[in-house]
Amino acid sequence: MTNTLHRYSDHYAFERLPNPRPIENDYIVFAMATRGVNDDRLVEKYRTFLRLAVEHHAINIGDATKGGILRPNHRMNPTSHWRRDHTADPETVIAGIEGHTTVSAVFRTYADMAAFVQGVRAADLGVSINISAPMDAARKCCEEAGIARHSVEYSLGFQGRVDRLPDRQVLELATMCGHGMVSFNLARKMLDWVREGRRAPQEATRYLARFCICGVFNTARAEELLGRARGAGA
């Protein structure tokens, strides 16, 4: 389990880097409600949240019980994966909301995320909102939207027998699924296939994203990471 608090980046390098690359392409916003407290008209509230996310250029949206805009299809067998329709379908996620769950939206830029949060505040949905982003970005976003933060959770990084973990490139991809459903071996295989020219970064990204049940896999960041690996050739 990583949740979105522990998405691996240079900031979590086992040997601390003097100037880690800033995270400028990975912002996640969640909405959740408490049973019997603020769950009236919950389906309508969640659908409004997700529609606002799509309007503000979310690159992935998710329902924690069913997945994101790229998800498995139980009517297909594994051999049909690479030939299937890969068009993202946010309306399927929105229409599939049926009740209590957690919904999420992933953004490529701070501007899109900040505009979305302001839209959510204006909609006054009455549900809890959680922003998973670098601390400075989350604080700035709340200030611009006129929101007082309720609480902050910090990540203490990766500790313990880190020598047993895979390399940085694998961790960067695999930890983008909050529930650990993108396996290290699968991420490693996609990296190898991209380096070998057997798959384009976009194809490998779509394959990885389908395993993320919560829908918080950042497809834009994954394409960038895979493209960087292809360019390095190792």
The 8 nearest C-alpha neighbors of each residue, nearest first, counted from 0:
[[1, 178, 179, 2, 177, 174, 176, 180],
 [2, 0, 177, 5, 3, 174, 178, 179],
 [177, 1, 3, 4, 0, 178, 5, 176],
 [4, 2, 177, 5, 6, 1, 131, 175],
 [3, 5, 2, 6, 154, 131, 1, 153],
 [4, 6, 1, 3, 7, 154, 2, 156],
 [7, 5, 174, 175, 3, 4, 8, 171],
 [6, 8, 171, 5, 170, 11, 174, 9],
 [9, 7, 10, 11, 171, 6, 12, 167],
 [8, 10, 12, 19, 11, 20, 7, 16],
 [9, 11, 8, 19, 12, 15, 16, 20],
 [12, 10, 9, 8, 156, 7, 13, 157],
 [13, 11, 9, 14, 15, 10, 8, 16],
 [12, 14, 15, 11, 161, 157, 158, 16],
 [15, 13, 12, 16, 11, 9, 17, 10],
 [14, 16, 12, 13, 17, 11, 10, 9],
 [15, 17, 18, 19, 14, 12, 9, 10],
 [18, 16, 19, 15, 10, 14, 20, 9],
 [19, 17, 16, 20, 21, 9, 10, 15],
 [20, 18, 9, 16, 10, 21, 17, 15],
 [19, 21, 9, 18, 22, 10, 8, 23],
 [22, 20, 23, 19, 10, 9, 18, 133],
 [23, 21, 24, 25, 20, 133, 8, 132],
 [22, 24, 21, 25, 108, 109, 107, 26],
 [23, 25, 107, 108, 22, 220, 26, 106],
 [26, 24, 107, 23, 106, 22, 27, 217],
 [25, 27, 132, 106, 105, 131, 107, 112],
 [28, 26, 105, 131, 104, 130, 106, 132],
 [27, 29, 130, 104, 103, 129, 131, 105],
 [30, 28, 103, 129, 128, 102, 130, 104],
 [31, 29, 128, 102, 127, 101, 103, 126],
 [30, 32, 101, 127, 126, 29, 128, 102],
 [31, 33, 126, 38, 37, 127, 34, 30],
 [34, 32, 36, 37, 38, 35, 31, 126],
 [35, 33, 36, 38, 32, 37, 99, 39],
 [34, 36, 38, 33, 37, 39, 32, 41],
 [37, 35, 33, 34, 38, 32, 39, 126],
 [38, 36, 39, 33, 32, 35, 126, 125],
 [39, 37, 41, 32, 34, 36, 35, 33],
 [38, 40, 41, 37, 35, 36, 42, 44],
 [41, 39, 43, 42, 38, 44, 37, 45],
 [40, 42, 38, 44, 39, 43, 45, 98],
 [43, 41, 45, 44, 98, 40, 97, 46],
 [42, 44, 46, 41, 40, 45, 47, 48],
 [45, 43, 41, 47, 42, 46, 124, 48],
 [44, 46, 48, 42, 47, 43, 41, 49],
 [45, 47, 49, 43, 48, 44, 93, 50],
 [46, 48, 44, 50, 45, 49, 51, 43],
 [49, 47, 45, 51, 46, 50, 44, 52],
 [48, 50, 52, 46, 51, 47, 45, 53],
 [49, 51, 53, 47, 52, 48, 46, 54],
 [52, 50, 54, 48, 49, 53, 47, 55],
 [51, 53, 49, 55, 50, 57, 54, 104],
 [52, 54, 50, 57, 56, 55, 51, 49],
 [55, 53, 51, 52, 56, 50, 57, 115],
 [54, 56, 52, 53, 111, 115, 57, 51],
 [57, 55, 53, 54, 58, 52, 111, 106],
 [58, 56, 106, 53, 52, 105, 59, 55],
 [57, 59, 106, 105, 56, 107, 218, 60],
 [60, 58, 105, 57, 104, 68, 67, 214],
 [61, 59, 104, 67, 103, 214, 68, 105],
 [60, 62, 67, 214, 103, 66, 102, 213],
 [61, 63, 102, 66, 65, 64, 213, 101],
 [64, 62, 213, 101, 65, 66, 100, 61],
 [63, 65, 62, 66, 100, 213, 212, 101],
 [66, 64, 62, 63, 212, 67, 213, 61],
 [67, 65, 212, 214, 213, 62, 61, 63],
 [214, 66, 68, 61, 69, 60, 70, 62],
 [67, 69, 89, 88, 87, 59, 60, 70],
 [70, 68, 209, 67, 87, 208, 205, 71],
 [69, 71, 209, 66, 67, 68, 72, 210],
 [72, 70, 209, 73, 69, 210, 75, 66],
 [71, 73, 74, 75, 70, 76, 209, 80],
 [72, 74, 75, 71, 76, 70, 77, 80],
 [73, 75, 72, 76, 71, 77, 79, 80],
 [76, 74, 73, 72, 79, 77, 80, 78],
 [75, 77, 78, 79, 74, 80, 73, 72],
 [78, 76, 79, 80, 75, 81, 72, 71],
 [79, 77, 76, 80, 81, 75, 82, 83],
 [80, 78, 82, 77, 81, 76, 83, 75],
 [81, 79, 83, 82, 77, 78, 76, 75],
 [80, 82, 83, 79, 78, 202, 206, 84],
 [83, 81, 79, 80, 84, 78, 85, 77],
 [82, 84, 80, 81, 79, 85, 75, 86],
 [83, 85, 86, 82, 81, 80, 87, 79],
 [86, 84, 83, 87, 205, 69, 82, 81],
 [85, 87, 84, 88, 69, 68, 83, 89],
 [88, 86, 68, 69, 85, 89, 59, 84],
 [87, 89, 68, 90, 91, 86, 92, 69],
 [90, 88, 68, 92, 91, 87, 93, 60],
 [91, 89, 93, 92, 88, 94, 95, 68],
 [90, 92, 94, 89, 93, 88, 95, 68],
 [93, 91, 95, 89, 90, 94, 68, 67],
 [94, 92, 90, 95, 91, 46, 96, 89],
 [93, 95, 91, 96, 92, 90, 46, 97],
 [94, 96, 92, 93, 91, 97, 65, 62],
 [97, 95, 94, 93, 98, 42, 92, 46],
 [98, 96, 42, 95, 99, 94, 100, 41],
 [99, 97, 42, 96, 100, 41, 45, 38],
 [98, 100, 101, 97, 41, 32, 34, 38],
 [99, 101, 63, 98, 64, 102, 62, 31],
 [102, 100, 31, 63, 30, 62, 103, 29],
 [103, 101, 62, 30, 61, 29, 63, 100],
 [102, 104, 29, 61, 60, 28, 30, 62],
 [103, 105, 60, 28, 27, 59, 57, 52],
 [104, 106, 27, 59, 57, 26, 58, 215],
 [107, 105, 57, 26, 58, 108, 112, 25],
 [106, 108, 24, 25, 26, 219, 58, 105],
 [109, 107, 24, 110, 111, 106, 112, 23],
 [108, 110, 112, 111, 113, 26, 107, 23],
 [111, 109, 113, 108, 112, 114, 115, 107],
 [112, 110, 114, 108, 109, 113, 55, 115],
 [111, 113, 115, 109, 110, 114, 106, 116],
 [112, 114, 116, 110, 115, 140, 111, 109],
 [115, 113, 117, 111, 116, 112, 110, 118],
 [114, 116, 118, 112, 113, 117, 55, 111],
 [117, 115, 119, 113, 118, 114, 120, 112],
 [116, 118, 120, 144, 114, 115, 119, 121],
 [117, 119, 115, 121, 116, 120, 122, 114],
 [120, 118, 116, 122, 121, 117, 115, 123],
 [119, 121, 117, 123, 122, 118, 116, 144],
 [120, 122, 118, 123, 119, 117, 124, 116],
 [121, 123, 119, 120, 124, 118, 47, 48],
 [124, 122, 120, 121, 125, 119, 126, 118],
 [125, 123, 122, 126, 44, 119, 120, 48],
 [124, 126, 123, 37, 127, 44, 32, 38],
 [127, 125, 32, 124, 31, 37, 30, 128],
 [126, 128, 31, 30, 32, 129, 125, 29],
 [129, 127, 30, 29, 126, 130, 31, 28],
 [128, 130, 29, 28, 30, 131, 127, 27],
 [131, 129, 28, 27, 132, 29, 137, 128],
 [132, 130, 27, 26, 28, 3, 129, 4],
 [131, 133, 26, 137, 130, 134, 136, 27],
 [132, 134, 136, 135, 137, 22, 131, 26],
 [135, 133, 137, 136, 138, 132, 131, 139],
 [134, 136, 138, 137, 133, 139, 132, 140],
 [135, 137, 139, 133, 134, 138, 140, 132],
 [138, 136, 140, 134, 139, 135, 132, 133],
 [137, 139, 135, 141, 140, 136, 134, 142],
 [140, 138, 142, 136, 141, 137, 135, 143],
 [139, 141, 137, 143, 113, 138, 142, 136],
 [142, 140, 146, 144, 138, 139, 143, 145],
 [141, 143, 145, 139, 144, 140, 146, 138],
 [142, 144, 140, 141, 145, 139, 146, 113],
 [143, 145, 141, 117, 142, 146, 140, 116],
 [146, 144, 142, 143, 141, 147, 117, 140],
 [147, 145, 141, 144, 142, 148, 143, 120],
 [148, 146, 149, 141, 145, 142, 144, 138],
 [149, 147, 150, 146, 141, 151, 138, 142],
 [148, 150, 147, 151, 146, 129, 128, 127],
 [151, 149, 148, 152, 147, 129, 153, 130],
 [150, 152, 153, 149, 148, 134, 129, 130],
 [153, 151, 154, 150, 4, 131, 134, 155],
 [154, 152, 155, 151, 4, 134, 156, 5],
 [153, 155, 156, 4, 5, 152, 157, 11],
 [156, 154, 153, 157, 158, 5, 11, 4],
 [155, 157, 154, 11, 158, 5, 10, 7],
 [156, 158, 11, 155, 161, 159, 13, 5],
 [159, 157, 161, 156, 160, 155, 13, 11],
 [158, 160, 161, 157, 162, 163, 164, 156],
 [161, 159, 162, 163, 158, 164, 157, 13],
 [160, 162, 163, 164, 159, 158, 157, 13],
 [163, 161, 160, 164, 165, 159, 13, 166],
 [164, 162, 161, 160, 165, 159, 166, 158],
 [163, 165, 161, 162, 166, 160, 170, 167],
 [166, 164, 169, 170, 163, 167, 183, 162],
 [167, 165, 169, 168, 170, 164, 171, 187],
 [166, 168, 170, 169, 171, 165, 7, 12],
 [169, 167, 171, 170, 166, 172, 224, 228],
 [168, 170, 172, 167, 171, 166, 186, 187],
 [171, 169, 167, 173, 172, 168, 174, 7],
 [170, 172, 7, 168, 169, 174, 173, 167],
 [171, 173, 170, 169, 174, 175, 186, 221],
 [172, 174, 170, 181, 175, 171, 183, 169],
 [175, 173, 6, 176, 170, 172, 171, 1],
 [174, 176, 216, 173, 6, 172, 177, 217],
 [177, 175, 211, 174, 216, 179, 178, 181],
 [2, 176, 178, 1, 3, 179, 175, 0],
 [179, 177, 0, 176, 180, 2, 1, 211],
 [178, 180, 0, 176, 181, 177, 1, 174],
 [181, 179, 178, 211, 182, 210, 176, 212],
 [182, 180, 173, 179, 210, 176, 211, 207],
 [183, 181, 185, 184, 180, 173, 186, 179],
 [182, 184, 186, 185, 173, 187, 169, 181],
 [185, 183, 187, 182, 186, 188, 169, 181],
 [184, 186, 188, 182, 187, 183, 189, 181],
 [187, 185, 183, 189, 188, 184, 169, 173],
 [188, 186, 184, 190, 185, 189, 169, 183],
 [187, 189, 185, 191, 190, 186, 184, 192],
 [190, 188, 192, 186, 191, 187, 203, 193],
 [191, 189, 187, 193, 188, 192, 194, 186],
 [190, 192, 188, 194, 189, 193, 195, 187],
 [191, 193, 189, 197, 195, 194, 190, 198],
 [192, 194, 198, 196, 190, 195, 191, 199],
 [195, 193, 229, 191, 196, 192, 232, 190],
 [196, 194, 192, 193, 197, 191, 198, 229],
 [195, 197, 193, 194, 198, 192, 199, 229],
 [198, 196, 192, 195, 193, 199, 194, 191],
 [197, 199, 193, 196, 192, 202, 203, 200],
 [198, 200, 202, 201, 193, 203, 196, 197],
 [201, 199, 203, 222, 225, 202, 226, 204],
 [202, 200, 204, 199, 203, 222, 205, 198],
 [203, 201, 199, 205, 204, 200, 198, 206],
 [202, 204, 206, 200, 205, 201, 189, 198],
 [205, 203, 201, 207, 206, 202, 221, 222],
 [206, 204, 208, 202, 207, 203, 201, 209],
 [205, 207, 203, 204, 208, 209, 202, 210],
 [208, 206, 204, 205, 209, 210, 203, 181],
 [207, 209, 205, 210, 211, 206, 216, 204],
 [210, 208, 70, 69, 211, 207, 71, 206],
 [209, 211, 208, 181, 180, 207, 212, 70],
 [212, 210, 176, 208, 209, 213, 214, 180],
 [211, 213, 66, 214, 210, 63, 65, 67],
 [214, 212, 63, 66, 211, 215, 61, 62],
 [67, 213, 215, 61, 66, 212, 211, 216],
 [216, 214, 213, 217, 105, 176, 61, 59],
 [215, 217, 175, 176, 214, 208, 218, 211],
 [218, 216, 220, 219, 215, 221, 105, 175],
 [217, 219, 221, 220, 216, 204, 222, 208],
 [220, 218, 222, 221, 217, 223, 107, 58],
 [219, 221, 223, 222, 217, 218, 224, 24],
 [220, 222, 218, 224, 223, 219, 204, 225],
 [223, 221, 225, 200, 219, 220, 224, 201],
 [222, 224, 220, 226, 221, 225, 227, 219],
 [225, 223, 221, 227, 226, 222, 220, 228],
 [226, 224, 228, 222, 227, 200, 223, 221],
 [225, 227, 223, 229, 228, 224, 200, 222],
 [226, 228, 230, 224, 225, 229, 223, 231],
 [227, 229, 225, 231, 226, 230, 232, 224],
 [230, 228, 194, 232, 226, 227, 231, 193],
 [229, 231, 227, 228, 232, 226, 194, 233],
 [230, 232, 228, 233, 229, 227, 194, 226],
 [233, 231, 229, 230, 194, 228, 195, 227],
 [232, 231, 228, 194, 229, 230, 191, 190]]
